Amino acid sequence: MAYDGIMLSRVVEQLQNQLTRGKINKIYQISQYELLFHIRSQRENFKLLISIHPVYARIQLTQLSYPTPASPNALTMLLRKHLEGAYIEKISQIQLDRIVDIELIGVNELKDTVKYHLYLEIMGKHSNAILTYDNNKIIDCLKRVSPAMSARILQPGATYNQPPLIEKKNPFTSEWMETDNLTKTYQGFSPELSKEVLYRIHHGETFQDIIQLLQHSQNIYIHKYQDKEYFHIIPLTHLQCNGEIYPLFDGLDKHYDLIDEKDRIKQQTSDLAKFIQNEYQRNINKLNKLKQTLFESQNSDDLRIKGDLLFANLHLISKGQKEVTVENYYDGSMMTIALDERYDGKTNANKYYAKYQKAKKALTHLQEQINIVENEILYFDSLITLMENASYYDALEMKEELENLGYLKKKKTKQVHRPKKLHIEQYLTKDNIQIYVGKNNLQNDYLTFKMASKNDMWFHVKDMPGSHVIVHSQNLDEYTIRLASQIAAYFSKGKHSSSVPVNYTLVKTLKKPQGAKPGQVILSHYSTIYIDPDETIFNDMRKVNS
C-alpha cells in the first residue's frame, strides 16, 4: 500500500476540480475513524470520505454505500452545526506532505459569514481531522490530544499549528539527485514508490519522465503480489507482476472496501460481539459446574449404603454421637459414618436415605440442564462464527434474533434504516447458476425453509457452525458441487482449516426440529465432500448483491 504524498497530490487535484463551490448537505460519523460528507457540486451528488484510521487513513470520493448511525453523536452534531450548508472554497495540500486543508465558507446563527478550515493529517496512528476557525482556533477534532498525551495539543479552544515538516526537495520542481533512498530526499515519496522509481531509472527511464507520469496520472494501478495488494498512480513494475488499472477513486474503493468494512463492522457491532462471547463463556463455566455436580451426584450410592449400615447397627448408635464405625458388609471393610448428634440411629439412617433419593432425582435434572447448556454453547458458538463474516446489516438481524429469543431486551429507539426483507447474499457462477448464502441464523432459516425450492441443493459444513448455502439448480456437476462446498467451508468455523467436511443434500430431505432455534436442521440422506477453503473461488463468480 502507498497512499503517500505523491498520490495525495493527485487526489487533492481531482477533489479541487470536482468539489470546489460544492455545498455540504449532510455529515455522518460512520465509525470511530471515519467521516462521510454528502456534497452537491456541479449539479452532481458526491460522497467524500475522510478516514483517520491508523493504517488506512485517507481522503477520497467514494461510490460505496455505508450504514449510518440511527442518531448522531455529539461530534456529528457539532460538525453539522458549523458545516452543513457550508460551501467548499478550496482544497489544498501542504507542500507534498500528507496534510490536506479544506477551506469552507459557512453562516452562523447570526447570519454572519464564517470561514472554516478542516485539516486532515495522514500520519499513521497520529492521523487526525481538525476543524478550526480561520484564525486557527480549534473547534473540535475527530481525535482529541491533551497536554498529557503530547506537546502538540489538539482539542477545542487550542490553537492549531501544523506538524513540523522535514526539509526535503519537491520532486516536481527539483532535478534528479543520485540517491538510494528517495523517501529521505524528496517530498511525498513512500518506500514503495522509491523502489519503483529507482527500479525504472536502473532500467533506462529518466527521473524527469517518471515525475511527468506521476504528475499527470489520473488512474490507480493495483497489483497482487505474494498475497498482498500494492497500489500507486503508476504501474509498480518492480513487483514484476500484472496489475489492474482503475480510475483513481474507483481503485481506492476497490482496494479499501473489504478492509475497511471489516474494521467498521467490528467497531459498530462490538457490543453485540462482546455479548455473544460473554454468553458463550458464561455457558462454558456453567457446564463445568454442572458436570462437577453431576460427578458428585453419581456417587449417591454411598449415601444409600450408609443408610443400610446404620439400620443394621442401630444398637451401636445413640443420641449425642458424632460418628460410628461399623463393618461394611458390602465389601468387608470398616466404615466410619458421620452422625447428627441431635438424632438417634434410625433418624440418621433416614436422613441418609433422603439425601440418596434427592441425589437420584438430581441426576435426571442435572442431565437435562447439561443438555440445555450444551445446546446454548453450540448456539452461541455458531453466532461467534457468523459474526466473523457478518456485514453491518447481517449483525443487525442477529441482534433482532437475540431480541426475539429473549436474550436481549428490545429498545424503543428509532430503527436504523435497512432493507425490510432479509438480505440474502447471491452469486452467479460462470455457468449462470445461482448460489445463495445465509449470513446469520434468520437468513439461514428463511433461505432453507422458505426461499429455496425443494429440488435445490443444500450445503453446510459437517458438525460445526456455518452458513447455509443453496444452489438453485438440479443435477449438479462436480465443478459446481466443489464450488458450493468451498463457499460453505469458507463461511464456517473451518474457514482456516484444511480438508473440511461439507454435507450436501436436496432441500426436500431437510426437516426443522420442533421448537428449535433459527437455522437448525435435521439431515436424513446426504453426501459428504472434503474441501480446502480457498477465497480465490470468489474470482470465478459474480456477486449479484451486496
ZAMARGU-4260 file (C-alpha; in steps of 0.2 Angstrom, whole numbers, plus 5000, padded with zeros to 4 digits):
<rodrens>
0) 5000/5000/5000 | 5006/5018/4996 | 4994/5032/5000 | 5009/5044/5000 | 5011/5062/4997
5) 5013/5060/4978 | 4996/5050/4977 | 4988/5063/4988 | 4993/5077/4976 | 4983/5068/4963
10) 4968/5065/4975 | 4968/5083/4980 | 4969/5090/4962 | 4953/5079/4957 | 4944/5084/4973
15) 4948/5103/4970 | 4941/5101/4952 | 4925/5092/4957 | 4921/5099/4974 | 4925/5117/4973
20) 4910/5128/4977 | 4901/5112/4982 | 4888/5113/4996 | 4889/5101/5011 | 4872/5094/5013
25) 4874/5080/5026 | 4888/5074/5038 | 4889/5057/5046 | 4902/5049/5058 | 4901/5031/5051
30) 4914/5024/5063 | 4927/5029/5076 | 4939/5034/5062 | 4928/5040/5048 | 4918/5055/5042
35) 4906/5055/5027 | 4901/5071/5019 | 4887/5072/5006 | 4891/5086/4994 | 4881/5094/4980
40) 4893/5101/4967 | 4892/5105/4948 | 4874/5098/4948 | 4880/5081/4954 | 4880/5072/4971
45) 4896/5066/4979 | 4901/5057/4994 | 4918/5062/5002 | 4926/5050/5014 | 4938/5056/5027
50) 4947/5042/5037 | 4960/5044/5051 | 4962/5025/5053 | 4979/5021/5060 | 4983/5010/5045
55) 4971/5016/5031 | 4969/5035/5034 | 4965/5044/5018 | 4953/5056/5009 | 4943/5051/4993
60) 4927/5052/4984 | 4918/5035/4986 | 4903/5027/4977 | 4901/5014/4991 | 4886/5013/5002
65) 4889/5015/5021 | 4877/5011/5035 | 4874/5027/5045 | 4871/5028/5064 | 4852/5029/5070
70) 4856/5045/5079 | 4871/5057/5078 | 4884/5058/5091 | 4890/5075/5099 | 4904/5077/5087
75) 4892/5074/5072 | 4880/5087/5079 | 4894/5100/5081 | 4900/5097/5063 | 4883/5099/5056
80) 4880/5115/5066 | 4895/5123/5058 | 4897/5114/5041 | 4880/5109/5035 | 4875/5121/5021
85) 4893/5127/5020 | 4902/5129/5003 | 4919/5122/4999 | 4930/5136/4994 | 4947/5127/4991
90) 4955/5110/4994 | 4974/5111/4995 | 4989/5100/5000 | 5003/5107/5012 | 5018/5105/5001
95) 5018/5087/4996 | 5016/5081/5014 | 5000/5071/5019 | 4991/5086/5026 | 4975/5092/5017
100) 4967/5109/5020 | 4949/5111/5016 | 4943/5129/5016 | 4925/5131/5019 | 4913/5146/5020
105) 4898/5145/5031 | 4885/5155/5040 | 4882/5156/5059 | 4866/5158/5069 | 4868/5177/5067
110) 4869/5175/5048 | 4887/5181/5048 | 4899/5173/5036 | 4911/5162/5044 | 4927/5154/5036
115) 4932/5137/5042 | 4947/5125/5039 | 4945/5106/5040 | 4963/5099/5041 | 4966/5081/5038
120) 4983/5074/5044 | 4988/5057/5037 | 5001/5052/5050 | 4999/5034/5054 | 4992/5031/5072
125) 4993/5050/5074 | 4981/5054/5060 | 4968/5066/5064 | 4954/5078/5057 | 4953/5095/5065
130) 4940/5109/5062 | 4946/5126/5065 | 4940/5144/5063 | 4950/5155/5050 | 4961/5161/5065
135) 4966/5143/5068 | 4956/5141/5084 | 4951/5123/5086 | 4933/5120/5086 | 4935/5101/5088
140) 4944/5086/5082 | 4940/5068/5077 | 4953/5063/5090 | 4957/5075/5104 | 4975/5076/5110
145) 4978/5083/5128 | 4994/5091/5135 | 4996/5075/5145 | 4997/5065/5128 | 5008/5076/5118
150) 5016/5093/5117 | 5006/5097/5102 | 4988/5100/5109 | 4973/5096/5098 | 4957/5100/5107
155) 4944/5113/5107 | 4950/5130/5111 | 4968/5127/5107 | 4977/5135/5093 | 4980/5124/5078
160) 4998/5123/5072 | 5003/5112/5058 | 5015/5097/5062 | 5034/5102/5059 | 5039/5097/5041
165) 5055/5089/5037 | 5066/5098/5025 | 5065/5089/5008 | 5066/5093/4989 | 5050/5095/4979
170) 5052/5081/4966 | 5040/5091/4954 | 5052/5106/4954 | 5069/5098/4958 | 5082/5090/4947
175) 5087/5072/4950 | 5100/5069/4963 | 5109/5052/4964 | 5102/5043/4980 | 5097/5026/4985
180) 5083/5032/4996 | 5071/5044/4988 | 5060/5044/5003 | 5073/5054/5013 | 5077/5065/4999
185) 5061/5070/4991 | 5044/5075/4997 | 5029/5064/4995 | 5039/5048/4992 | 5034/5032/5001
190) 5046/5017/5002 | 5036/5008/4989 | 5037/5022/4976 | 5055/5025/4980 | 5058/5007/4975
195) 5048/5009/4959 | 5057/5025/4953 | 5074/5018/4957 | 5070/5002/4948 | 5064/5012/4932
200) 5079/5023/4932 | 5090/5007/4933 | 5081/5001/4918 | 5084/5016/4907 | 5070/5028/4911
205) 5074/5046/4917 | 5069/5054/4933 | 5060/5068/4924 | 5050/5056/4913 | 5044/5047/4929
210) 5039/5063/4938 | 5029/5068/4922 | 5019/5052/4924 | 5016/5054/4942 | 5011/5072/4940
215) 4998/5069/4927 | 4991/5052/4931 | 4973/5050/4933 | 4972/5032/4937 | 4977/5019/4950
220) 4986/5003/4947 | 4983/4988/4959 | 4995/4973/4960 | 4993/4957/4970 | 5010/4951/4975
225) 5013/4937/4987 | 4995/4938/4994 | 4997/4956/4997 | 4989/4971/4987 | 5000/4985/4982
230) 4995/5001/4973 | 5000/5018/4966 | 4996/5030/4952 | 5009/5022/4940 | 5012/5003/4937
235) 5023/4995/4950 | 5034/4987/4938 | 5047/4982/4951 | 5035/4969/4958 | 5036/4961/4941
240) 5018/4955/4941 | 5002/4961/4931 | 4991/4974/4939 | 4974/4981/4936 | 4970/4999/4931
245) 4956/5009/4938 | 4951/5027/4939 | 4958/5034/4954 | 4943/5034/4966 | 4936/5018/4959
250) 4953/5010/4963 | 4953/5016/4981 | 4935/5010/4983 | 4940/4993/4977 | 4956/4991/4987
255) 4949/4998/5004 | 4931/4991/5003 | 4933/4974/5012 | 4947/4980/5023 | 4938/4995/5029
260) 4921/4986/5030 | 4928/4973/5042 | 4936/4986/5053 | 4920/4997/5053 | 4909/4982/5057
265) 4920/4977/5071 | 4918/4994/5079 | 4899/4996/5075 | 4895/4979/5082 | 4907/4977/5096
270) 4894/4977/5110 | 4884/4963/5101 | 4900/4953/5098 | 4905/4955/5116 | 4888/4950/5122
275) 4889/4934/5112 | 4906/4930/5118 | 4901/4933/5136 | 4886/4922/5134 | 4896/4908/5126
280) 4909/4909/5141 | 4896/4910/5154 | 4888/4894/5147 | 4905/4886/5147 | 4908/4890/5165
285) 4890/4884/5169 | 4893/4867/5160 | 4909/4864/5170 | 4900/4867/5187 | 4885/4856/5182
290) 4897/4842/5177 | 4906/4843/5193 | 4889/4842/5202 | 4884/4828/5191 | 4900/4818/5196
295) 4897/4821/5214 | 4879/4816/5212 | 4884/4800/5203 | 4892/4794/5219 | 4875/4794/5228
300) 4875/4775/5231 | 4887/4779/5245 | 4873/4788/5254 | 4861/4773/5252 | 4875/4761/5259
305) 4877/4772/5274 | 4859/4771/5277 | 4858/4752/5276 | 4873/4751/5288 | 4866/4762/5301
310) 4849/4752/5301 | 4859/4736/5303 | 4869/4743/5318 | 4855/4753/5327 | 4861/4745/5343
315) 4878/4754/5342 | 4870/4771/5340 | 4863/4784/5352 | 4859/4802/5353 | 4874/4813/5356
320) 4886/4803/5345 | 4895/4812/5331 | 4900/4796/5321 | 4900/4777/5322 | 4912/4764/5315
325) 4904/4749/5308 | 4908/4734/5296 | 4903/4737/5278 | 4895/4720/5274 | 4896/4725/5255
330) 4915/4724/5254 | 4920/4718/5271 | 4929/4734/5276 | 4927/4745/5291 | 4917/4762/5288
335) 4916/4777/5299 | 4899/4786/5296 | 4896/4804/5302 | 4881/4807/5313 | 4870/4821/5318
340) 4872/4821/5336 | 4854/4828/5339 | 4846/4812/5332 | 4846/4793/5336 | 4852/4780/5324
345) 4835/4777/5314 | 4833/4796/5311 | 4851/4797/5305 | 4848/4782/5293 | 4833/4790/5286
350) 4842/4806/5283 | 4855/4797/5273 | 4841/4789/5263 | 4833/4806/5260 | 4849/4813/5253
355) 4851/4797/5242 | 4833/4800/5234 | 4837/4818/5232 | 4853/4814/5223 | 4845/4802/5212
360) 4832/4815/5206 | 4845/4827/5204 | 4854/4816/5192 | 4840/4817/5180 | 4838/4836/5182
365) 4857/4839/5180 | 4857/4829/5164 | 4843/4839/5157 | 4852/4855/5162 | 4868/4849/5154
370) 4859/4846/5138 | 4851/4863/5138 | 4868/4872/5142 | 4877/4862/5129 | 4864/4867/5116
375) 4867/4885/5122 | 4885/4883/5119 | 4883/4877/5101 | 4871/4891/5098 | 4882/4905/5104
380) 4897/4896/5096 | 4888/4897/5079 | 4884/4916/5082 | 4903/4919/5085 | 4907/4911/5068
385) 4893/4920/5059 | 4899/4937/5067 | 4916/4934/5058 | 4908/4935/5041 | 4894/4947/5045
390) 4890/4963/5037 | 4883/4978/5047 | 4865/4973/5042 | 4869/4954/5045 | 4874/4959/5063
395) 4858/4970/5065 | 4847/4954/5060 | 4857/4944/5073 | 4853/4957/5086 | 4835/4956/5081
400) 4836/4937/5083 | 4843/4938/5100 | 4829/4950/5105 | 4816/4939/5098 | 4823/4924/5108
405) 4823/4935/5124 | 4842/4936/5126 | 4842/4954/5123 | 4829/4967/5128 | 4821/4977/5114
410) 4825/4995/5115 | 4812/5008/5110 | 4823/5018/5099 | 4822/5024/5081 | 4826/5010/5070
415) 4841/5011/5058 | 4836/5011/5040 | 4839/4994/5032 | 4831/4983/5019 | 4814/4977/5025
420) 4817/4959/5018 | 4831/4948/5024 | 4847/4952/5014 | 4852/4935/5006 | 4869/4936/4998
425) 4868/4929/4980 | 4882/4924/4967 | 4881/4918/4949 | 4894/4905/4943 | 4902/4906/4926
430) 4888/4894/4921 | 4875/4907/4927 | 4870/4895/4941 | 4863/4905/4956 | 4871/4901/4973
435) 4863/4909/4989 | 4872/4911/5006 | 4864/4914/5023 | 4875/4925/5034 | 4865/4923/5050
440) 4853/4911/5058 | 4837/4921/5052 | 4844/4921/5034 | 4849/4903/5036 | 4831/4898/5042
445) 4822/4909/5028 | 4834/4903/5014 | 4832/4885/5018 | 4814/4883/5023 | 4805/4897/5014
450) 4816/4904/4999 | 4823/4888/4992 | 4814/4876/4981 | 4813/4858/4986 | 4824/4852/4972
455) 4838/4864/4976 | 4854/4858/4983 | 4859/4862/5001 | 4877/4863/5008 | 4883/4865/5026
460) 4899/4861/5035 | 4898/4845/5045 | 4897/4846/5064 | 4902/4864/5065 | 4894/4882/5064
465) 4892/4890/5047 | 4881/4897/5033 | 4868/4888/5024 | 4872/4888/5005 | 4858/4884/4992
470) 4862/4880/4974 | 4847/4884/4963 | 4850/4870/4950 | 4847/4852/4948 | 4859/4838/4943
475) 4875/4847/4948 | 4891/4844/4940 | 4907/4841/4950 | 4913/4858/4947 | 4898/4866/4955
480) 4897/4854/4969 | 4915/4858/4974 | 4912/4877/4971 | 4897/4877/4983 | 4906/4866/4996
485) 4920/4879/4995 | 4908/4893/4999 | 4901/4883/5014 | 4918/4879/5020 | 4924/4897/5018
490) 4909/4904/5028 | 4911/4892/5043 | 4921/4889/5058 | 4933/4878/5047 | 4937/4893/5036
495) 4956/4892/5041 | 4957/4873/5042 | 4960/4860/5028 | 4950/4845/5022 | 4934/4852/5029
500) 4919/4840/5028 | 4904/4848/5019 | 4887/4839/5019 | 4875/4842/5004 | 4858/4836/5000
505) 4842/4840/4992 | 4832/4854/5002 | 4816/4842/5002 | 4826/4830/5013 | 4828/4843/5027
510) 4817/4845/5042 | 4817/4858/5056 | 4817/4852/5074 | 4802/4856/5083 | 4805/4871/5095
515) 4822/4873/5088 | 4831/4890/5086 | 4833/4898/5069 | 4845/4890/5057 | 4844/4872/5065
520) 4840/4857/5053 | 4839/4838/5054 | 4848/4829/5040 | 4842/4811/5034 | 4850/4807/5017
525) 4866/4816/5012 | 4883/4815/5004 | 4899/4822/5011 | 4914/4830/5002 | 4931/4836/5010
530) 4937/4853/5004 | 4951/4865/5007 | 4943/4883/5009 | 4951/4895/4997 | 4944/4913/4995
535) 4950/4914/4977 | 4935/4904/4972 | 4925/4921/4973 | 4935/4926/4957 | 4925/4913/4947
540) 4909/4920/4952 | 4899/4937/4951 | 4891/4944/4966 | 4874/4949/4962 | 4870/4960/4978
545) 4880/4967/4992
</rodrens>
